[in-house]
Amino acid sequence: MTSDTFELQPVLPFRLDLAVWTLRRRPGNIVDRWDGKTYRRLLPLTQGPVEVGVSQHGPPEAAVLQVFVVGRPLLAAVRVVVTSALERLLGLSIDLSEFYKFAAHHRRLSPLAHRFHGMKPPRFATVFEGVINAIACQQMTLTLGIRLLSDLAVAFGPAFDNGDETVYAFPRPVDLAGLNPPDLRRLGFSLQKGTAMIELARSITEGRLDLEHFADLSDDEAVKRLCELRGVGRWTAEYVLLRGLGRTHVFPADDVGARNNLRRWLGITKPLDYESIREQLSPFGQYVGLVYFHLLLDRLSEAGELGANDSTAKAREGTVLATD
């Protein structure tokens, strides 16, 4: 089977493990896989599916990434697409130097930024993937949401036999557009969620919607357009802005898990609502999304997840995400 390698130089400092965990969120995630050293993901390219693996050599301040591609010859076009996908998934081109300067002057933020130095904010591979992730995780624990998304990939995502195992990509709109809500109900999704996911997929495949063009919209306009979609409310829209469109100045304040993480970090005992969270976050300005990611890593570390990998993944009850 064809296997080729090349190197990538991320903007430094960079820690692959932290970027991967911020992306995958739970060890049960079978789309974004991690064995403690190498990140792997199946990419369904137009040329055909390829399995991509990434490992880091050198410390965060001198990191070089070794990338391997299995399944297709590493032609120039394939390398360009793979590089673009990894830059998006792992935040390779993002420069956080100004954030670190900012964090150094904040008593609470400085230790957190130092502890997770080299984390880059990830993005889902597509905005569609971001919306589907958000819809799937409404009204349930993150652990269960990730499990359902993994089952969705196995049932309907592109598959590839790499010689050792069959691996699965996140479903594309074309993979879901021909389904009916009962097909997703059998996996454990509610009929409402299934209807919303299928309707979204059909809107894209029929050319009535292009979520990637939302990158050209202001925050307010993007939220407005997202909330016009079935099953999408304020939390889902803000979650997509952060994780799908890479807007790290956005903190999804309706996220119950993020609220709890913020309360623990700030030492607040009383409940926080949407407006009080915005008030508490005001000192962090344009970096509130980075606060969100750092607090996620802090919670994962506390739960012992950062040391877990695909071979030792066990179900743990996770953070409850907000509903729309």
C-alpha positions as CSV (number, residue, x, y, z in Angstrom):
1,M,0.0,0.0,0.0
2,T,1.3,3.5,-0.9
3,S,2.8,5.4,2.0
4,D,4.7,8.7,1.7
5,T,6.0,11.2,4.2
6,F,6.7,14.9,4.4
7,E,7.5,17.5,7.1
8,L,5.5,20.5,8.3
9,Q,6.7,23.4,10.3
10,P,4.1,24.7,12.7
11,V,4.2,28.2,14.0
12,L,6.0,27.8,17.3
13,P,5.6,27.0,20.1
14,F,3.6,23.9,19.3
15,R,2.5,20.8,21.2
16,L,0.8,18.2,19.1
17,D,-0.7,16.3,22.1
18,L,-2.5,19.4,23.4
19,A,-3.8,20.4,20.0
20,V,-5.1,16.9,19.4
21,W,-6.9,16.7,22.8
22,T,-8.5,20.1,22.3
23,L,-9.8,18.7,19.0
24,R,-10.9,15.2,20.1
25,R,-12.2,16.0,23.6
26,R,-12.7,12.4,24.6
27,P,-10.7,9.2,24.2
28,G,-13.7,7.5,22.6
29,N,-13.4,9.7,19.5
30,I,-12.7,7.4,16.6
31,V,-12.5,10.1,13.9
32,D,-9.6,12.0,15.5
33,R,-7.4,9.2,16.8
34,W,-4.4,9.3,19.1
35,D,-2.1,6.6,20.4
36,G,0.0,8.8,22.7
37,K,2.4,9.8,20.0
38,T,0.7,9.9,16.6
39,Y,-2.5,11.7,15.5
40,R,-4.4,9.9,12.8
41,R,-7.4,10.9,10.7
42,L,-9.0,9.6,7.5
43,L,-9.5,12.3,5.0
44,P,-12.1,11.6,2.1
45,L,-10.3,13.5,-0.6
46,T,-11.7,13.9,-4.2
47,Q,-8.8,11.6,-5.3
48,G,-10.0,9.0,-2.8
49,P,-9.6,8.4,1.0
50,V,-6.2,8.8,2.5
51,E,-5.2,8.1,6.1
52,V,-3.0,10.9,7.5
53,G,-0.8,10.5,10.5
54,V,1.2,13.2,12.3
55,S,3.9,12.9,14.9
56,Q,6.0,15.6,16.6
57,H,9.8,15.7,16.8
58,G,11.5,18.2,19.1
59,P,10.2,20.3,22.0
60,P,7.5,22.9,21.6
61,E,10.0,25.7,20.8
62,A,11.6,23.7,18.0
63,A,8.8,21.4,16.9
64,V,8.8,19.7,13.5
65,L,5.9,17.5,12.4
66,Q,6.4,14.3,10.4
67,V,3.3,13.6,8.3
68,F,2.6,10.3,6.6
69,V,-0.1,9.7,4.0
70,V,-1.4,6.2,3.3
71,G,-3.7,5.3,0.4
72,R,-2.7,7.6,-2.4
73,P,0.6,8.7,-4.0
74,L,1.8,12.0,-2.5
75,L,1.2,14.1,-5.6
76,A,1.4,17.9,-5.3
77,A,-2.4,18.2,-5.2
78,V,-2.8,15.7,-2.4
79,R,0.0,17.3,-0.3
80,V,-1.7,20.7,-0.7
81,V,-5.1,19.4,0.5
82,V,-3.6,17.4,3.3
83,T,-1.5,20.3,4.5
84,S,-4.6,22.6,4.4
85,A,-6.7,20.1,6.4
86,L,-4.0,19.7,9.1
87,E,-3.5,23.5,9.4
88,R,-7.2,23.8,10.1
89,L,-7.5,20.8,12.4
90,L,-4.5,21.5,14.5
91,G,-4.1,25.2,14.2
92,L,-0.6,24.9,12.8
93,S,-0.4,28.5,11.3
94,I,-1.9,30.3,14.3
95,D,0.5,32.7,16.1
96,L,-0.3,33.0,19.8
97,S,2.6,35.2,20.7
98,E,0.3,38.2,21.5
99,F,-1.9,36.0,23.6
100,Y,1.1,34.8,25.7
101,K,2.1,38.5,26.2
102,F,-1.4,39.3,27.3
103,A,-1.7,36.2,29.6
104,A,1.6,37.1,31.3
105,H,-0.2,40.1,32.9
106,H,-3.1,38.2,34.3
107,R,-2.8,36.4,37.7
108,R,-5.2,33.6,36.9
109,L,-4.6,33.2,33.1
110,S,-0.8,33.2,33.3
111,P,-0.4,29.8,35.1
112,L,-3.0,28.3,32.7
113,A,-1.2,29.6,29.6
114,H,2.1,28.4,31.0
115,R,0.8,25.0,31.8
116,F,-0.6,24.4,28.3
117,H,2.1,26.4,26.4
118,G,2.1,25.3,22.8
119,M,-1.6,24.4,22.5
120,K,-3.1,25.7,19.3
121,P,-6.9,26.2,18.9
122,P,-8.2,23.5,16.5
123,R,-11.1,23.7,14.1
124,F,-13.3,21.0,12.7
125,A,-12.4,20.0,9.2
126,T,-15.5,21.6,7.8
127,V,-18.2,23.9,9.2
128,F,-20.7,21.1,8.4
129,E,-18.8,18.9,10.8
130,G,-19.0,21.6,13.4
131,V,-22.7,22.0,13.1
132,I,-23.3,18.2,13.2
133,N,-21.0,17.9,16.3
134,A,-23.0,20.6,18.1
135,I,-26.4,19.2,17.2
136,A,-25.3,15.7,18.3
137,C,-24.1,16.9,21.7
138,Q,-27.2,18.9,22.7
139,Q,-28.8,17.8,25.9
140,M,-26.4,15.0,26.8
141,T,-22.9,14.4,28.2
142,L,-20.0,15.1,26.0
143,T,-18.9,11.5,26.4
144,L,-22.2,10.2,25.0
145,G,-22.2,12.8,22.3
146,I,-18.7,11.7,21.1
147,R,-19.9,8.1,21.2
148,L,-22.9,8.9,19.0
149,L,-20.7,10.8,16.5
150,S,-18.3,7.9,16.4
151,D,-21.2,5.5,15.7
152,L,-22.3,7.9,13.0
153,A,-18.9,7.7,11.3
154,V,-18.9,3.9,11.4
155,A,-22.4,3.6,10.1
156,F,-22.3,6.2,7.3
157,G,-18.8,7.8,7.0
158,P,-16.2,6.8,4.3
159,A,-14.2,3.8,5.3
160,F,-10.6,2.7,4.5
161,D,-8.7,-0.5,5.3
162,N,-5.1,0.6,6.1
163,G,-3.9,-3.0,6.3
164,D,-4.2,-3.2,10.0
165,E,-7.7,-2.1,10.6
166,T,-10.7,-0.3,9.1
167,V,-10.8,3.4,9.9
168,Y,-13.6,5.8,9.3
169,A,-13.9,9.5,8.3
170,F,-16.5,11.9,9.5
171,P,-19.6,11.7,7.3
172,R,-19.9,14.3,4.5
173,P,-23.2,15.9,3.5
174,V,-23.5,13.4,0.6
175,D,-23.2,10.5,3.1
176,L,-26.2,11.8,5.2
177,A,-28.4,13.4,2.6
178,G,-30.1,10.2,1.4
179,L,-31.0,9.0,4.9
180,N,-34.2,9.2,6.8
181,P,-34.6,10.2,10.5
182,P,-35.3,6.6,11.6
183,D,-31.8,5.6,10.2
184,L,-30.2,8.0,12.8
185,R,-32.7,7.1,15.4
186,R,-31.4,3.5,15.4
187,L,-28.0,4.9,16.4
188,G,-29.5,6.8,19.3
189,F,-30.2,10.2,17.9
190,S,-33.6,11.7,18.6
191,L,-35.9,12.1,15.6
192,Q,-35.6,15.9,16.0
193,K,-31.8,15.8,15.8
194,G,-31.8,13.3,12.9
195,T,-34.2,15.5,11.0
196,A,-32.1,18.5,11.5
197,M,-28.9,16.7,10.5
198,I,-30.4,15.2,7.3
199,E,-32.1,18.5,6.3
200,L,-28.7,20.3,6.7
201,A,-27.0,17.7,4.6
202,R,-29.6,17.9,1.8
203,S,-29.5,21.7,1.8
204,I,-25.7,21.5,1.1
205,T,-25.8,18.7,-1.5
206,E,-28.7,20.4,-3.4
207,G,-26.7,23.6,-3.6
208,R,-29.0,25.7,-1.4
209,L,-26.5,26.2,1.4
210,D,-22.7,26.8,1.6
211,L,-21.6,26.8,5.2
212,E,-18.0,27.6,4.3
213,H,-19.1,31.0,3.0
214,F,-20.1,31.9,6.5
215,A,-16.5,32.7,7.1
216,D,-17.1,35.9,5.2
217,L,-19.9,37.0,7.6
218,S,-19.7,39.1,10.7
219,D,-20.3,37.3,14.0
220,D,-23.9,38.6,14.3
221,E,-24.8,37.8,10.7
222,A,-23.2,34.3,11.0
223,V,-25.2,33.6,14.2
224,K,-28.4,34.9,12.6
225,R,-27.9,32.7,9.5
226,L,-27.0,29.6,11.6
227,C,-30.0,30.1,13.8
228,E,-32.2,29.9,10.7
229,L,-31.2,26.3,10.4
230,R,-33.4,23.6,12.0
231,G,-32.1,22.5,15.4
232,V,-29.7,25.5,15.8
233,G,-29.9,28.0,18.6
234,R,-27.6,30.5,20.2
235,W,-25.3,27.9,21.8
236,T,-24.9,25.8,18.7
237,A,-24.2,28.9,16.6
238,E,-21.6,30.3,19.0
239,Y,-20.0,26.8,19.2
240,V,-19.8,26.7,15.4
241,L,-18.2,30.2,15.4
242,L,-15.5,29.0,17.7
243,R,-14.8,25.5,16.6
244,G,-16.0,25.6,13.0
245,L,-15.0,29.1,11.9
246,G,-12.0,29.5,14.2
247,R,-13.2,32.7,15.9
248,T,-11.2,32.6,19.1
249,H,-12.8,35.8,20.4
250,V,-16.0,33.8,20.9
251,F,-16.9,31.9,24.1
252,P,-20.1,29.8,23.9
253,A,-21.6,31.2,27.1
254,D,-24.6,28.8,27.0
255,D,-22.3,25.8,27.3
256,V,-23.0,24.4,30.7
257,G,-19.7,22.5,30.9
258,A,-17.8,25.7,30.0
259,R,-19.7,27.6,32.6
260,N,-18.8,25.1,35.2
261,N,-15.1,25.1,34.1
262,L,-15.2,28.9,34.3
263,R,-16.7,28.9,37.8
264,R,-14.2,26.5,39.1
265,W,-11.3,28.5,37.6
266,L,-12.5,31.8,39.0
267,G,-13.6,30.4,42.3
268,I,-17.2,31.5,41.9
269,T,-19.8,29.5,43.8
270,K,-23.0,31.1,42.5
271,P,-24.6,30.0,39.2
272,L,-23.7,32.0,36.1
273,D,-26.0,33.0,33.3
274,Y,-25.2,34.1,29.8
275,E,-24.8,37.8,30.7
276,S,-22.9,37.3,33.9
277,I,-20.4,35.0,32.0
278,R,-19.9,37.8,29.5
279,E,-19.2,40.1,32.3
280,Q,-16.7,37.7,34.0
281,L,-14.9,37.2,30.7
282,S,-14.7,40.9,29.8
283,P,-11.1,41.3,31.2
284,F,-9.9,38.7,28.6
285,G,-11.1,40.7,25.6
286,Q,-10.5,39.0,22.3
287,Y,-9.0,35.9,23.9
288,V,-12.1,34.4,25.5
289,G,-12.2,31.5,23.0
290,L,-8.6,30.6,24.0
291,V,-9.7,30.7,27.6
292,Y,-12.4,28.2,26.7
293,F,-9.9,25.8,25.2
294,H,-7.4,26.2,28.0
295,L,-10.2,25.4,30.6
296,L,-11.2,22.4,28.5
297,L,-7.6,21.1,28.7
298,D,-7.5,21.8,32.4
299,R,-10.7,19.8,32.9
300,L,-9.4,16.9,30.8
301,S,-6.2,16.9,32.7
302,E,-8.0,16.8,36.0
303,A,-10.1,13.9,34.8
304,G,-7.0,12.0,33.7
305,E,-8.0,12.1,30.1
306,L,-4.8,13.7,28.7
307,G,-2.8,10.5,29.3
308,A,-5.4,8.3,27.7
309,N,-5.2,6.9,24.1
310,D,-7.3,4.9,21.7
311,S,-6.1,1.5,23.1
312,T,-7.1,2.4,26.7
313,A,-10.2,4.5,26.0
314,K,-12.9,3.9,28.6
315,A,-16.3,5.6,28.9
316,R,-16.3,8.3,31.5
317,E,-19.2,10.5,32.1
318,G,-18.3,13.9,30.8
319,T,-19.3,17.5,30.8
320,V,-23.0,18.3,30.1
321,L,-23.3,20.6,27.1
322,A,-26.0,23.2,26.9
323,T,-29.2,22.9,25.0
324,D,-30.6,25.4,22.5
